[in-house]
Each structure stands twice: as structure tokens, then as C-alpha cells.
Amino acid sequence: MKDKIFADKLGSIGDFNFGEKVVVVFDDMLNRSVPFYQETQRMIVELALDFAVEGTNIYDLGCSTGTTLLNLSRNINKGVKLIGIDYSEEMLSKCREKLSENNFTGECELVHADLNQGVKIENASVVVMVLTLQFIRPLYRERLLKSILDGLNDNGCLILVEKVLGEDTLFNRLFIKYYYDMKKRNGYSEMEIAQKREALENVLVPYKLLENRELLLNQGFKHCDVFLKWYNFCGLVAVK
């Protein structure tokens, strides 16, 4: 279903949330709002393939409708257990539906949890967070990343995709402009862009790319590098 959540003028704009209205259009929203989303998904799988270990768990934190879980299941032939975690019951319901529709037969567990309250990671070779950390309150991000690190096996990896701020105000303004131009090319109006921006203002709190990298290294990850960068979006991979 096409994303038209902000297509009409709203009298008042509340905080963005991942409820039923968003869930039914979420896949379209991602494809039209996230640059190179399909290629990013392909790269996530490519990276995960090299780090996945037989008999371990692969976590998708903020699994939403299950796109990443499905892509991982279709490409990783090793005996691993997939675990998807999300705080939105509506997202988890859609995820179960999507897995069923695609005849998913692997081992998978879906967990309802608020990542702001922490997460228990066990026997993990890969943890994926696609556009999720940015929605965690900054106060809790260090604790969350530390719990991920603690639950990763040696040489396990965290694959992190985030919206980011430019390293200085000049580039930040330019990158946001280019991003909104992309959204317009994908069919969003000026009003849709403005209203969604207002809805996200107090919900999505991005860091700079280098701030995210420093955050990972400060928690104890030994290696960290950028595998994707498009203006104000980036992908990072960190290894324990």
C-alpha cells in the first residue's frame, strides 16, 4: 500500500509512531524514503554471510515488517536461529504475516521488547540494526550497544544503518536538501515532507557518522568501518 499518511493537511501533528497506520504502508515508505534501500539490504546480507556461524543466533533489532529477516533467511544456509525484536506489536504482527506469506520455514523467534529498556543478546554471531538506534533515546544508547557487545561471540559483528547529521552545518544543510529532493523525485510533496519532519522531530535523534563510530569503539568494539555512505545516511559494521 502506498504511503499517504501525511498527504493531507493535518490540524495538529503528533509524534511519529509505528502503529497500524504506519505498518500498512511501511515497506513503501522505506523504499521511497531511504536511499538505496534495496542495495543496503543486499549489502547487509553480504556482510552477515561472512560473519554468521553455525549454531549461533542472528538478531534483527527493530525488525519491523521482517524484510531483513526474510533476506537473511533466503541467503544464509548455515544452521542459525533468527531473532527479531520490536517494540511495536503491530509491526510484529505484520512480520509474522509476511514470513508466513513467503513460506518461511527456518528457525525464527519474534520478541516484543522496548530497546530503550535494554536487550538480552546471547550466542550471537551477527546483530543487525537498520534505522533503529536513531529512535533509541540518547541516554540509553551506550547501554544498548554494550549489551549487544556482551552478547556477541568473539569476531561477531554489529551491522548498523543510520540517518546521520553532517559533520558541519554547511554539509548538513546541503545533505538534507539533497535528501528532500530525493523524496520529491519519489513522489512525496513538500507538505508531506514538512509534516513528517515535524512528526519525527522529537522521536528521531540522529548523531554524526563519527559520533556513531566513536560510540561503538568506546563500548569495546575492536574494529569499525563504513560500508555505505549517501549524504545523510550511512552503514557501519563493527566487530567484537
NUTI-136998 format. One line per field, with one value per residue: residue number from 1; chain; x, y, z of N, C-alpha, C in turn. Coordinates in steps of 0.001 Angstrom, whole numbers, plus 500000, padded with zeros to 6 digits. Atoms other than C-alpha are relative to their C-alpha. Example, Ala and Ser with C-alpha at 12.3 -4.5 7.8 and 13.67 -1.06 7.14 Angstrom:
// residues 2
i 1 2
ch A A
nu 500890 499180
nv 498810 498810
nw 500000 499940
cau 512300 513670
cav 495500 498940
caw 507800 507140
cu 500900 499230
cv 501200 501090
cw 500000 500730
***
This chain:
// residues 240
i 1 2 3 4 5 6 7 8 9 10 11 12 13 14 15 16 17 18 19 20 21 22 23 24 25 26 27 28 29 30 31 32 33 34 35 36 37 38 39 40 41 42 43 44 45 46 47 48 49 50 51 52 53 54 55 56 57 58 59 60 61 62 63 64 65 66 67 68 69 70 71 72 73 74 75 76 77 78 79 80 81 82 83 84 85 86 87 88 89 90 91 92 93 94 95 96 97 98 99 100 101 102 103 104 105 106 107 108 109 110 111 112 113 114 115 116 117 118 119 120 121 122 123 124 125 126 127 128 129 130 131 132 133 134 135 136 137 138 139 140 141 142 143 144 145 146 147 148 149 150 151 152 153 154 155 156 157 158 159 160 161 162 163 164 165 166 167 168 169 170 171 172 173 174 175 176 177 178 179 180 181 182 183 184 185 186 187 188 189 190 191 192 193 194 195 196 197 198 199 200 201 202 203 204 205 206 207 208 209 210 211 212 213 214 215 216 217 218 219 220 221 222 223 224 225 226 227 228 229 230 231 232 233 234 235 236 237 238 239 240
ch A A A A A A A A A A A A A A A A A A A A A A A A A A A A A A A A A A A A A A A A A A A A A A A A A A A A A A A A A A A A A A A A A A A A A A A A A A A A A A A A A A A A A A A A A A A A A A A A A A A A A A A A A A A A A A A A A A A A A A A A A A A A A A A A A A A A A A A A A A A A A A A A A A A A A A A A A A A A A A A A A A A A A A A A A A A A A A A A A A A A A A A A A A A A A A A A A A A A A A A A A A A A A A A A A A A A A A A A A A A A A A A A A A A A A A A A A A A A A A A A
nu 500841 499193 499919 500671 500316 499913 500403 501002 499625 500416 500203 498922 499104 499439 498746 500023 499977 500028 501281 500642 500012 498662 499665 500574 499310 498609 499069 499965 499326 498562 499489 500049 499391 498631 499207 499349 500458 499835 498570 499600 500425 499103 498695 500165 499942 498637 499168 500448 499551 498600 499841 500909 499354 500916 500367 500117 501198 499904 501054 500389 500593 500858 500186 501154 500847 499294 499275 498621 500048 500263 498803 498992 500406 499904 498620 499086 500328 499474 501019 500056 501337 500273 500803 500419 500506 500613 500884 501329 500747 500542 498904 499739 501112 499745 498823 500450 500805 499102 499238 500913 500304 498805 499704 498812 499962 498850 500235 500098 500750 500327 500082 500484 499169 499599 498543 499602 499870 498919 500316 499131 499431 499266 499439 500239 498901 500359 501125 500328 500884 500237 500774 500614 499316 500395 501254 499727 499641 498542 499616 499939 499304 498770 500374 500480 498855 499194 500679 499780 498609 499884 500667 499339 498830 498787 500022 501352 500101 501205 500222 500797 500367 500567 500039 498966 499782 498747 498951 500122 501316 500067 500338 501267 501077 499987 500408 501448 500625 499918 500893 501385 500135 500215 501371 500880 499895 500737 501440 500489 500184 499363 500790 499737 498643 499990 500796 499294 498845 500495 500394 498784 499056 499640 499983 498784 498893 498795 498646 499080 499390 498839 500506 500437 498806 499361 500866 499742 498647 499947 500635 499085 499819 498597 499880 501202 499788 501188 500190 500925 500234 500747 500372 500274 500251 498755 499976 498767 499850 499061 499670 499522
nv 498809 498792 499132 498700 499611 498551 499405 498972 499021 500409 498889 500104 501107 500659 500713 501167 501286 501166 500665 500664 499157 500045 501389 500443 499341 499858 500458 498955 498862 500258 500008 498644 499027 500369 500136 501279 500932 501386 500289 500101 501322 500987 499887 500560 501451 500339 499918 501009 501310 500219 500056 500985 501246 501117 500220 498743 499188 498738 499113 498785 499125 499095 500825 499445 500942 501252 500022 500447 501408 500817 499985 500822 501416 500494 500028 500648 501423 500602 500217 498897 499593 498581 499422 498638 499291 498715 499559 499813 501242 499966 500386 501435 500714 499922 500826 501400 500164 500002 501247 501070 499828 500357 501412 500087 501290 500059 499757 498563 499577 498581 499573 498645 499384 498615 499958 498980 500661 500977 501217 501121 500631 501210 500870 499328 499772 498782 499172 499003 498898 499192 498795 500276 499323 498590 499863 500263 498776 499911 500399 501457 500609 500656 501243 500943 500489 500846 501293 500695 500465 501089 501193 500476 500866 499413 499831 499698 498634 499175 499267 498851 499034 498842 498651 499281 498581 499646 499697 498579 499479 499796 501264 500503 499336 500506 501404 500045 499537 501071 501074 499620 500071 501409 500342 499393 500840 501237 499762 499302 498564 499136 500069 501303 499970 499083 500548 501144 499463 499516 501162 500720 499075 500387 501466 500453 499124 500536 499567 499956 501295 500218 500202 501396 500843 499862 500677 501435 500310 499755 501115 501130 500655 499881 499494 499336 499333 499583 500782 499271 498597 499202 498751 500097 501388 500774 501356 500316 501364 500047 501376 500213
nw 500000 500137 498831 500142 498627 499833 501273 499730 498984 498665 499085 499014 500354 498832 500208 500886 499301 500885 499820 501139 501201 500584 500347 501283 501116 499600 501031 501026 499380 500003 501374 500558 499091 499632 501224 500273 498965 500456 500021 498590 499550 500608 499338 498652 500151 500419 498799 499042 500481 499631 498543 499422 499579 499725 498606 499263 500246 500725 499497 500700 498988 500752 501211 500726 500731 500264 501280 499796 499580 501190 500845 499336 500046 501374 500472 499059 499964 498777 498982 499043 499560 500183 498921 500296 498824 500300 498915 500563 500192 501354 500891 499823 500636 501437 500245 500011 501216 501155 499968 500400 501428 500777 499703 499178 499291 499108 498580 499774 498817 499990 498602 499747 498968 500187 499952 499033 498702 500103 500748 499673 501196 499617 501032 501278 500941 500745 499549 501011 499606 501189 499697 498697 498902 500032 499258 498587 499302 499859 498658 499881 501139 499556 499308 501000 500768 499117 499867 501277 499980 499032 500503 501222 499869 500558 501459 500455 500509 499972 501243 499576 501039 499313 500546 499253 500225 500644 499031 499659 500384 501451 500654 499463 500755 501376 500034 499762 501245 500992 499544 500302 501468 500319 499615 501012 501202 499731 499954 498810 500178 498996 498769 499380 499440 498852 498897 499433 499275 498712 499193 499587 499367 498630 499944 500675 499597 500655 499653 501124 500293 499143 498641 499940 500018 498696 499042 500145 499534 498558 499291 499995 501302 500395 501361 500488 501281 500732 501226 500870 499639 500975 499333 498559 499595 500009 499475 499290 499510 498868 499669 498633
cau 500000 501264 502379 499913 499989 500979 499345 496518 496944 496830 495434 497884 500879 501698 504888 505594 504828 504976 501295 498822 498645 502409 502666 500385 502471 505863 507509 506553 507731 511170 511576 510673 512328 515587 518217 519483 517325 517382 521144 521581 519594 521783 524942 523622 523109 526541 528214 526120 527078 530749 530158 527330 528432 526665 524768 524590 521868 521369 519406 517481 516798 513881 512852 509676 507851 510553 512226 515738 514832 513446 516524 518812 516806 516894 520658 522215 522285 524173 522179 521409 518434 516954 515581 513591 512875 510498 508504 505520 503030 501550 504940 505486 502038 502858 506236 504602 502179 504984 507065 504041 503191 506762 506686 509388 510476 513648 514030 512860 511687 509896 510137 508171 510531 511433 515104 515179 514909 517853 518020 519378 521652 523010 525314 525182 527399 525532 523349 521593 520097 518580 517448 516757 519410 518298 514949 516552 516759 520385 520521 520155 522270 525535 523840 522132 525364 527204 524576 524942 528705 528394 526070 528187 530637 534266 534581 530840 529614 527084 525690 524307 522421 521545 520387 523175 523976 526612 529948 529379 526387 527252 527178 524288 522071 523164 522671 519176 518307 519537 517579 514340 514980 515194 511884 510263 511580 509908 506522 506350 505013 506528 503669 504211 507923 507319 504630 506649 509706 507644 506293 509823 511387 511297 511382 514310 517548 520476 524166 527034 528706 531910 529902 528311 531707 533173 530192 530843 534572 534054 531831 534653 534245 537725 537114 534669 534322 531825 530333 527836 527510 524880 524695 522889 522601 525356 526069 528663 529988 531698 533425 533991
cav 500000 503474 505798 508703 509263 512926 513613 515697 518840 517899 520248 519054 516769 514313 512360 509741 506218 502718 501905 500363 503358 503249 499448 499011 501443 500884 498911 501569 504269 502663 502143 505772 507418 505529 505977 502754 500730 497556 497774 498379 495212 493280 494566 493646 490066 490002 491115 488807 485821 486297 486588 484083 480967 477604 477103 480796 483445 486345 489259 491961 494736 496811 494106 495971 494079 491425 492437 491944 488672 487319 488387 486778 483539 483263 483626 482121 478346 477747 476435 479688 480971 484302 486511 489637 492206 495156 497277 497632 494775 495887 495557 492089 491007 492214 490477 487142 487604 488376 485398 483128 484557 483894 480274 480884 477545 478376 478798 482255 483871 487228 489143 492150 494450 498109 498534 501647 499258 497175 493841 490390 489122 485585 483471 485981 485973 488860 491685 493985 497399 499066 502636 501675 503211 506696 506051 504990 507787 509052 508414 504658 504137 503330 500729 499131 498892 497479 494753 493932 493701 491484 489097 488837 485979 486822 488048 488623 491785 494555 495937 499420 501601 505125 508502 510902 514571 516224 516814 520582 522842 523629 519995 519183 521752 520539 516856 517469 519420 516577 514090 516034 516346 512541 512227 514617 512506 509535 511233 512978 516555 519492 519267 515536 516100 519031 517276 514080 516108 517747 514377 512950 515985 514686 510996 510501 511907 511358 511560 512423 509486 509961 510197 506840 505337 506689 505351 501848 501923 503336 500390 497997 497018 496356 497256 499624 500816 502473 500203 502707 506496 508548 512150 511888 508085 505635 501999 500910 497473 496867 493675 492366
caw 500000 499090 501877 502066 505833 505514 502134 503651 505737 509412 512043 514645 514206 516949 517423 514768 515934 514479 514873 512454 510073 509558 509448 506424 504315 505926 503126 500582 502996 503290 499551 498798 501806 502311 499580 498027 500417 498307 497815 501555 502248 499808 501491 504951 503787 502140 505360 507531 505364 506204 509957 510510 512383 512516 515763 516693 516752 514358 515798 513966 516483 515260 512811 511730 508945 508581 505315 506675 508398 505133 503166 505744 505763 501979 501769 504901 504612 507866 510817 512624 514588 513582 516360 515545 518241 518004 520442 518067 518366 515041 513345 514816 513630 510099 510324 511200 508313 505857 506983 506532 503104 501961 503222 505800 507288 509222 512952 513950 517173 517324 520592 521791 523706 524159 523313 525495 528421 527238 525450 526211 523442 523653 521463 518625 515564 513880 515186 512724 513457 510403 511132 514745 517001 515920 517637 520925 523456 523510 527257 526635 523509 525278 527486 524486 522485 525490 525886 522188 522533 525616 523767 520631 520329 519555 515964 515824 514127 514518 511264 511877 509379 510496 509356 510316 510674 508512 510206 509997 509391 505759 504674 506972 505202 501776 502595 503970 500819 498602 500706 500365 496630 496506 498352 495867 492992 494658 494733 498101 498160 500033 502539 503140 503717 506082 508123 508506 509506 512266 513430 513664 515334 518904 518022 515627 517083 514683 515529 513221 511494 513500 516735 515975 515182 518417 520353 519002 519682 523182 524075 523209 519548 518149 514520 512851 509285 506954 504291 502892 502806 500971 502115 505470 505606 506488 507164 509722 510562 513912 515028 518548
cu 500880 499902 499364 499647 499976 499568 498974 500482 499437 499882 501058 500809 500618 501317 499787 500034 499804 498742 499429 500051 501348 500330 499523 500695 501515 500986 500129 500736 501516 500572 500056 500759 501446 500816 500681 499577 500207 501475 500536 499632 500922 501350 499947 500118 501413 500946 499647 500472 501419 500205 499107 500731 498934 499743 499877 498683 500347 498805 499739 499244 499248 499654 498842 499220 500725 500770 501418 500052 499780 501237 501110 499661 500176 501442 500989 499578 500536 498863 500026 498544 499866 499095 499705 499382 499432 499064 498563 499332 499449 501064 500270 498896 500175 501193 499611 499231 500897 500823 499148 499712 501164 500507 501305 499978 501160 499613 500030 499130 499781 499695 499502 500806 500319 501514 500520 500231 501118 499550 500973 500418 500841 500509 499797 501264 499765 498833 499805 499080 499859 499069 499230 500643 499575 498695 500150 500399 501520 500520 500253 500848 501273 499685 499548 501162 500906 499366 500123 501406 500164 499397 500571 501138 501220 499951 498593 499902 498644 499945 498986 499751 499250 499857 500973 499971 501296 501023 500098 498718 499859 499555 498676 498825 499919 499456 498505 499247 499996 499065 498550 499752 499747 498568 498990 500027 499198 498528 499457 499900 500753 499260 500229 501352 500028 499260 500682 501217 499582 499639 501215 500909 500456 500160 501292 501118 501293 501278 500777 500595 501153 499597 499513 501198 500699 499200 500253 501370 500121 499348 500863 500118 501422 500186 498680 500311 498653 499871 499056 499892 499285 499526 499744 499498 501325 499780 501360 500010 501093 500171 500541 501352
cv 501246 500874 501357 500576 501517 500754 501111 500922 499583 501214 500048 498755 499430 499332 498786 498728 498864 499172 499487 500824 499963 498602 499630 500647 499997 499567 501017 501230 499836 500103 501394 501020 499701 499778 498640 498917 498544 499596 499876 498634 498913 499993 499424 498483 499549 500006 498891 498606 499689 499860 498958 498691 498966 499879 501260 500702 501239 500851 501151 500858 501127 499351 500471 498903 498730 499919 499455 498541 499082 499923 499148 498516 499404 499771 499302 498554 499300 499847 501077 500243 501499 500480 501449 500639 501349 500378 500184 498640 499915 499602 498501 499167 499981 499128 498524 499690 499899 498714 498834 500061 499567 498602 499829 498720 499887 500225 501502 500273 501504 500414 501433 500595 501431 500083 501106 499407 498961 498764 498904 499305 498814 499268 500570 500073 501280 500691 501103 501056 500931 501159 499846 500806 501464 500262 499664 501315 500042 499529 498504 499324 499264 498660 498938 499403 499113 498623 499189 499419 498801 498698 499449 499050 500722 499959 500133 501454 500631 500766 501095 500934 501138 501207 500816 501489 500200 500393 501491 500535 500211 498731 499452 500600 499447 498576 499847 500449 498899 498844 500338 500021 498557 499589 500582 499181 498717 500239 500679 501502 500763 499891 498673 499996 500848 499404 498793 500474 500484 498838 499270 500822 499565 498493 499431 500999 499450 500552 500209 498610 499719 499819 498572 499063 500026 499271 498495 499622 500183 498882 498742 499238 500264 500653 500642 500703 500337 499127 500692 501441 500690 501250 499803 498626 499249 498602 499751 498531 500011 498562 499916 499305
cw 500000 501248 499689 501372 500171 498741 500177 501118 501359 500911 501074 499680 501269 499669 499105 500843 499007 500240 498692 498718 499291 499485 498603 498797 500186 498920 498873 500523 499958 498584 499391 500844 500350 498730 499907 501018 499581 499971 501429 500553 499440 500701 501413 499946 499660 501198 500989 499612 500456 501497 500675 500283 500338 501503 500837 499663 499179 500414 499031 501012 499309 498675 499134 499256 499556 498702 500160 500425 498803 499103 500599 499855 498609 499556 500924 500185 501248 501006 501054 500388 499821 501129 499646 501227 499570 501140 499512 499757 498586 498979 500087 499356 498481 499618 499934 498719 498771 499933 499516 498502 499116 500320 500769 500827 500977 501450 500261 501219 499921 501431 500090 501144 499622 500174 500912 501385 500008 499245 500427 498709 500461 498771 498595 499154 499203 500708 498962 500614 498802 500361 501309 501123 500095 500752 501487 500668 500226 501355 500117 498927 500421 500651 499004 499214 500841 500161 498720 499967 500927 499472 498705 500351 499432 498483 499437 499582 500258 498691 500305 498816 500680 499074 500843 499691 499225 501054 500317 499379 498495 499302 500506 499228 498578 499926 500237 498751 498947 500354 499677 498490 499562 500320 499008 498717 500157 500311 501231 499711 501083 501333 500722 500698 501272 501186 500634 500790 501389 500923 500566 500908 501387 500172 499426 500323 499402 500598 498702 499787 500970 501462 500188 500046 501358 501077 499978 500571 501514 500811 499971 498696 499524 498642 499587 498694 499372 498750 499027 500487 498859 500726 501497 500421 499961 500527 500623 500377 501069 500447 501417 499964
***
